[in-house]
């Protein structure tokens, strides 16, 4: 009888996660072939991510990776990649994760920004990175020190308000 109780109460086996099809080195996802809540045909996603926490030392910023996961998982589910519109609004200490490698080195943070390559790849795929100008000023970061393609806004609050007017929803994760 104890064996039956263990079998009934056992959690489902963890699924393997993998990368791609858009970002092959980051943005891991698990396939969910038996999902009941289906994505409607011609679905379009406009999602804003709010990122204020800096990356752990030597690692890719988790908030940035969440945006990559959104794109990878929806591309796998058949949503056209250009419909996976993602904007990452960055403020607080996370602003430093958008520094060029030269600015990163100049601040004695290491040889290269650990989030830099992923940010550049995401920008190349149409992901918008928008920096809070108030946080940049507070962190002493000039626009010229940001990875090319990163946008500077008056504030994170302003960026979110404008993105919402453009149909973006804020991702709660």
SULDA-V435359 format. One record per run of one state. SS is the DSSP state (H for helix, E for strand, - for the rest). FROM is the first residue (numbers start at 0). TO is the last residue. If there is no record, write none. Layout:
# SULDA-V435359
((SS FROM TO) (SS FROM TO))
This chain:
# SULDA-V435359
((- 0 0) (H 1 8) (- 9 16) (E 17 17) (- 18 27) (E 28 28) (- 29 43) (E 44 50) (- 51 60) (H 61 75) (- 76 79) (H 80 82) (E 83 89) (- 90 90) (H 91 97) (E 98 98) (- 99 99) (H 100 105) (- 106 114) (H 115 123) (- 124 126) (E 127 131) (H 132 138) (- 139 141) (H 142 144) (E 145 145) (- 146 149) (E 150 152) (- 153 154) (H 155 164) (- 165 167) (E 168 169) (- 170 172))
